[in-house]
């Protein structure tokens, strides 16, 4: 926890944090190789997996505060109960929440989870790398394409085919979608009227391998590469390591912005929260 002066460690000792979120009651949830944990008032409750060989990879929360998980061994778990189980399937380490639905990317398609119902979107993609939400649209990244899907109209738009090996994406409030890839940071500028992309360009140092990104309600985009943390405001990239020196040597695996504006950073061996100005 960062109060503007010093950093206090919240908790550690987890077996690889893969994803996280903060719910509307300000509880921190962590998806790890051991299960899904909830950190509240410095105590943990958890949703343990029955299969010790399985791994929680993607998590989202419904409006009812119900956590939904996708696992490596092809299970979807809602409220602690398995509602989908296919050992031939698997889910990637990302999820998106739009209205009352949680979206999870499986081996060959994207699942829409509402209450205890699972429906597949039937998208023409194989092996999604990630999914996220931007302006009420589902952003889908594969090794060949970045696409946007509108759940209301079921319209699927191709945003870019020029970004190699994308891993994550986040939108600002100025019509830009930022994409992190094995080859650096890219920017897709979209039209607010047509909702289609107009340009795509390489933006940042090619040496950066960016695997996690998150944006807040103000359109500030946070991204990480190894143990380095950056933010993007008004199209400009700024480094944050000078403010968060404790990240040095700790590889960042996941980022999340809580409803109260705290940036939660999960590394391979710990989790910290800070509020940046």
N, C-alpha and C positions, 0 to 999 in steps of 0.2 A: 504494500500500500504506500503510495507516494503522496505526501502532503505538501509538496512544493519545496521542501528542505531536505528531507531524508526519506529513505526507502525502508520499509519494514516487511520482512518476509511473512507471508500469510500462512503457507503450508507447503510441505514438500513430501518426498518419498513415494511419488506415484510411478507406476510402470508405464511411461510414455503417454503423455496427454495428447490426444488426437484432435479434439474439438471441444468447444465450450460455448456457453451462453449465460446471460443473466436474465432471470425472469422478472415479471412485473412486481414481484415481492422482494426484489433485490437479492435473490439467492443466486449464488454462483454454482453452475453445473459443469462438471468435467467428464468428458468421455475418455476413458483410458483402456489399456489392454485388460484391466481387471474388471471393468464394468462402468456404470454411470454413477457419479458421486455428486451429492448436493452439499455445498458448504454454506452453512447458515449458523450465525451466532457461534462461530468457531467450533462447530460440531458437524459431523458428516452423517447423512443417511445415504443409502445406495440402492441401486437396482442391479443386483449381481446376476451374472449370466450362468445358466444351468450347465452350459457347455464350457468347460475350462479351456478348450482349444479355440474358442471363438473370441472375436475382438469387436468392441463397439467402435464404429468408424464415423458415422454421421448422426447428428442429433438436431432436432428442432422441437419447438414447443407450440402447442395449439393454444387458442384463445382461452380454453378452459384450464390452462396451466398444466396440461398433460404432456409429459415428455415423450417424444417419438424417436426411436433409435433404428438405424440400419447397421447390420453387422457384416463382418467379413464372410461368414458362412451362410449368408443369404437369408437372414431372419429380419423381420420388421417387428419391433416390440413397442407397444403402445400402452402406457400406464402400467408397465411391468408385466404385460401379457403378450405372448407371441401371437400376432395376427396374420403373419405370412412366414412361410418356411420352405425354402427351396435350396437344398445343399449344392445345386449346380449354379446358383446365383451368388452375387456378392454386391456390396454397396460401397461407394467411394467415400472418402472422408470429408463430405460436405453435405449441406442440406439447405433448403430455402423454405421460408414461410410466406405465403400469400393468402390474405384473408383467413379463412378457417381451415386451410390445408397445409400440410407439410409435404414437401417434395424431396424424394431421395433418388439418387442416380444408381441404378443397378448395372448389371453386366451389359445388357442390350437395350435398355429402355429406362424411362424415368417413372417412378411410382408416385401417385398422388394419394396421400393418406388423409382421410377425413373421418373423425371419430374412430371407429374400428373397421372402416372400409378401406380397401386398397384397390385403386384403379390405375392401370398403366396408360400412359399417354399415347403410345403407338408412334413414337417419333422415329424418323429414319436414320438413327445414329447407332453406332456400336462403340462400346467402351468410352463412355463419357469420362473426362478427366475431372470435371467439377460442375456444380450448379450453384447459382446464387440468385438473388432478387434485385431488380432495378426497375423503379417506376411501375410497380405492379406487374412486371413481366419477368418470366423465368429466363435467366441467362444460362446458356448451356455451352460448355467448352469441350471439344474433342481435339484430337491431334491434328485434325484437318480444318476445323471450322469453329467460329464463334457465332452462335445463333441466339435469337430471342423468341420466346413462345408466350403468346397472350392467352391465359387460361379462359378469359371471357369469350373471345372470338375464335380460339383455337388456331389463330394465325401464326405461322412460323416464318421468321425473317432471318436471312443470312446477313450477319453484320460484318464478318471478315473471314477471308481464307488465307490471309498473309501473315499470320502470327504462328511461328513454329513452337510446338510443345507448350501450350498454355496450361497453367496450373490453377489460376485463380483470377477473379475479377471483382471490381467494385466501381460503383457509379458516384460521380459528384453531382452537384445540383446545377451544373451549367451545361448539361447535354453531353458530357464526356463519359465514356466507359474506359476505365483503366484496367489493363490486363497484364498480369505477371506471368512470365514464361521462363523457360530454361535459358533464353537468350536476352533477358533484360525486361524492361518496362515498355509497354506499348500503349497507345491511346487511340480509341475509336471515337470519332466525333459523330454524333447522331443528330438527326433533324427532329425537332419537337412536333412538327406537323405530320410528317410521313412516318416517323418512327423507324426510319431506315438509316443505315450508316452512310456518311458522305466521304470521310477520309479515314485512313489508318496510317500510323507512322510509328517508327521506332523512336523512343523518347529518351531512354536512359542508358547508362553504361552497359555495354554488352556483357561484361563480366558478371553482372548480378544475376543470380538464379533466384527468382521470386516465386515462392510457393504458398504464401498466405497474405490476404488483403482483407480490409474491412473499412467501411465508411460510416460516419456518424450522421445524425439528422441535419447537420449544417453543411454536409457535402465534403467534409474533410476526409481524405482517404489515407489510411495507415497501411503500410506494407513492410515486410521484413525479408531480408536476405541473409541467411546464416545467422550471425549474432548481431546484425545491424538492423536498426529500425529507422524508418523514414515516414514522413507525412507529405501529402500533396494538398496545398491550398491555392485556389485560384490558378490552377495549372502549373504551379511551381513546386518543385521537389525540395524538401528540407530534411536534413538529417536530425535524428533525435538522440543519438548515442551520447552526446555531450551532456544531456540532461539525465540520461539513464545509464550511467557508467556500469551499473551492476550487471548489465546484460552481456558485457564482454566475456567471451568464452562460452556462453550458454546459447546454443542454437535455438532460435525461435521456431516453434511448430504451429502455433495458432494465435490469432488475434480476435478480440471481440470488444465492441463498444456497448456498455451497459445502458439501460434507459436513463440513468442519472448522469451519463457522460463520462464514466470512468473507462479508460482503456485497460483491458485485461490482457496480459501477455503470458502465454504458456510456453515455456522452454522444455527441453528434454528432461529437466530434473526439478523444476519448480514452477510456481505461478505467482505473478505479481500484478498489482493494480495501481494505476496512477491517473491523476486528473491533470490534463495539460491545458494551458491557457493559449 
